[in-house]
Amino acid sequence: MISVLLVDDDPMILDVTGLYLQKGGEFSVTTCEGAAEALGVLEGRSFDAIISDYEMPDMNGIEFLKAVRSRGNTAPFIIFTGRGREDVSIEALNNGANFYLQKGGDPKIRFAELKNMIGQAVQNARAPAALRMKNLRPDG
């Protein structure tokens, strides 16, 4: 199971996204209604992936990403936002986000894309450790 921290200031988005991601049993989702709350949760727990909205009142998604990275947390990070500006997506990727996905359109398609991105990012993050483990085995 993949553990996901979902951060958005809109409780309805948190509910809908959390329910969709947990459907099927491959994701375990913890939700936070802002970056400050999420940073507190990250003090005591680690997650396989972090998904964050961009526009939030206490700090935006890129500021949150920078705070997460400055604490040494390398978990895959996805900006999932209603903001469709190219400069925001470039800034997110330049600051260490793995993916940038715009909300809107057909929810089934968006959530399927989000699930795909999470799976791909987590698999890429886990690959070096899996390779090290394989090389440590005597039959490696």
Phi, psi and omega in degrees: 000140180263125178269131185234135170258120182250122186237121179200143180278356180259108182302327180293318177297317178301314181297308184296313181294316179300314179298316181296316182295324182282342178296125181104344173079008181269346181235142171247124189243130171248132183248149175222141181267040176155162184292321181299315177298318181296320178298323176296317179296321181291343177298324186248358184216154172245155181230154177286333180205152177236131177241129183225142169292161176272306187269104178225153186292320185282320173199146182283172185299326180285321175298320177297314178304313179298319179296318179297312182293324181295340178268008178083007181278120183252014180303142176308139186231127180238127173271120182239102193220159174277347179281125183252021183282136181297322181296327178291317180295320179295315179298319179299311181294321179294337180261012173105007174291143178279324180213163176224123181229131180271134175288166177106172183077203181289116183302322180299318180292315181299314182291325176296318177297318180297314178302316179300313181298317179298310180302315180295315182295318180293318178299316178296323180290325182278340186303313180299320179293319179296321179294318178299316180297319179298318181289340179278338180290144181300328180271359185321000000 
